[in-house]
Amino acid sequence: MSAYESNEEIQIFREYLRIPSVHPNIDYEPCVEFLRRQASDLDLEFRVEYPKTEKKPVVILTWIGTQPELPSIILNSHMDVVPVFEEFWTHKPFDADIDENGKIFARGSQDMKCVGTQYLGALRYFKRNNIQFKRTIHATFLPEEEVGGVEGMRDFIHTDSFKKLNAGFSLDEGIASPTDTFNVFYAERSIWHIQFEIPGNPGHGSLLLKNTAGEKLEKLLNRFIEFRDSQVKRLAENPDLLIGDVTTVNVTQIHGGVQSNVIPPEFKMVIDARLALDVNHAEFENMIKKWCEEAGEGIKFDYEQKQPKVEATKTDKSNPYFTAFKSAIDELGLDIKLQVFPGGTDSRYLRGVGIPAIGFSPMNNTPVLLHDNDEFLRADVYLKGIEIYKKIISNIANLD
């Protein structure tokens, strides 16, 4: 039995982890009810918004500041988690088992139910000690982040309810770090999911027809692989670059064909591209158009997702919110590394409407296990994260 099992904050964290808010077809109501109880215990305002459908709730816990006219602080997290392959887990993924070393095994333990309840742990401390802040704090719990924020933050930011939050700054998720250094994310690459339709001459598999879909597919695919290799080379040659600093392209789907001896009339291919901050979007799209023309006539492409270029959150003295965040980090004696987030979070939508956002999950000396089997977080790391958030929230919520 772990010594941490009786800890109040650990008990609350594990209760949240036991709610299987897992894709697909999530029932968010147990999460809503859990958060309703938390709001009641913390004497926070509680409301639920439905930006798109009643099956996809946005939960908001609000603490009004002493100067509510100031722009508010958002403590953002998401309720949904990715699917599990239970046969590869040594602990049941929604039991939140804790072993003798204090490791808490559960889907969502790193991504990112930990952050949501760590926020609440910090607020619990402030409430019990009658500490108040100038700025209003909104702890927001979003749905559907793991599937691109569709019917979640993407729609919520355009509602009157969101605008009434008067948001000035947001904290959101980061990624664990296996070293002493904490990762801090100030920007994200633009996600483009590109769908290609590649037509060609159909016929018998024994012939050497011209302009087949397979030939065109090969030529186009080779262009993407060559570009991908160039980015691999950039990373290898410059030790200062991280994955978020380069553009990644990967083939994620190829469809086509009816049987082994029939040349098909079409192939379909999907490319997952993540455009680095230094990429000119128009030039990148024109490059793709040129590749299609070179591969053969009739190739078309469209976008399942095409995110615009979004300005990075400033990390200098021109951004008082980041200055307050960094001051807390320095006072705590923590080592951080500023990075571009390699994936996508709800922060991209906030930055897209001009709200500065920082991605930060206080998990160092922890293996990166988001979306992995046997995802876990150590109890001592979790509790230390609450202490870190106490200082960060205090600094930014009292910012003049």
URZIMO-V74800 format. One record per backbone hydrogen bond with DSSP energy under -0.5 kcal/mol. NH is the residue of the N-H (numbers start at 1). CO is the residue of the C=O. Records with the same first field share a line. If there is no record, write none. Layout:
BEGIN
NH->CO, CO
END
This chain:
BEGIN
5->2
7->4
11->7
12->8
13->9
14->10
15->11
16->12
17->13
18->14
19->16
20->18
21->19
22->20
23->81
28->26
31->28
32->28
33->29
34->30
35->31
36->32
37->33
38->34
39->35
40->36
41->37
42->38
43->39, 40
44->39
45->62
47->60
49->58
56->53
58->49
59->57, 141
60->47
61->139
62->45, 60
63->137
66->133
67->134
68->65
70->67
72->166
73->136
74->169
75->73, 138
76->74, 171
77->140
79->142
80->142
81->21
86->84
88->85
89->86
95->92
96->92
97->105
99->103
102->99
104->377
105->97, 103
106->104, 375
107->93
109->106
112->110
113->108
114->108
115->112
116->112
117->113
118->114
119->115
120->116
121->117
122->118
123->119
124->120
125->121
126->122
127->123
128->124
129->125
130->127
131->126
132->130
135->397
137->63
138->73
139->61, 137
140->75, 138
141->59
142->77, 140
147->144
148->145
149->144
150->147
152->149
154->149
155->149, 152
156->152
157->153
158->155
159->156
163->159
164->160
165->162
166->163
168->72
169->72
170->356
171->74
172->358
177->363
182->335
184->337
185->359
186->339
187->339
189->341
190->275
192->190, 273
193->305
194->192, 271
195->302
196->194, 269
197->300
198->196, 267
199->197
200->265
201->211
203->263
205->261
207->204
213->264
216->212
217->213
218->214
219->215
220->216
221->217
222->218
223->219
224->220
225->221
226->222
227->223
228->224
229->225
230->226
231->227
232->228
233->229
234->230
235->231
236->232
237->233
238->234
239->237
241->238
245->242
246->243
248->246, 274
250->272
252->250, 270
253->270
255->268
257->266
262->259
263->203
264->262
267->198
268->255
269->196
270->253
271->194
272->250
273->192, 271
274->248
275->190, 273
279->276
281->279
284->280
285->281
286->282
287->283
288->284
289->285
290->286
291->287
292->288
293->289
294->290
295->291
296->292
299->296
300->197
302->195
304->193, 302
305->193
307->191
313->186
319->316
320->318
323->319
324->320
325->321
326->322
327->323
328->324
329->325
330->326
331->327
332->328
333->329, 330
334->329
337->182
339->184
341->187, 339
348->345
349->346
350->346
351->347
352->348
353->349, 350
354->351
355->350
356->168, 354
358->170
359->185
360->172, 358
362->360
363->361
365->179
366->177
369->367
372->369
375->372
377->104
379->102
382->378
383->379
384->380
385->381
386->382
387->383
388->384
389->385
390->386
391->387
392->388
393->389
394->390
395->391
396->392
397->393
398->394
399->396
END
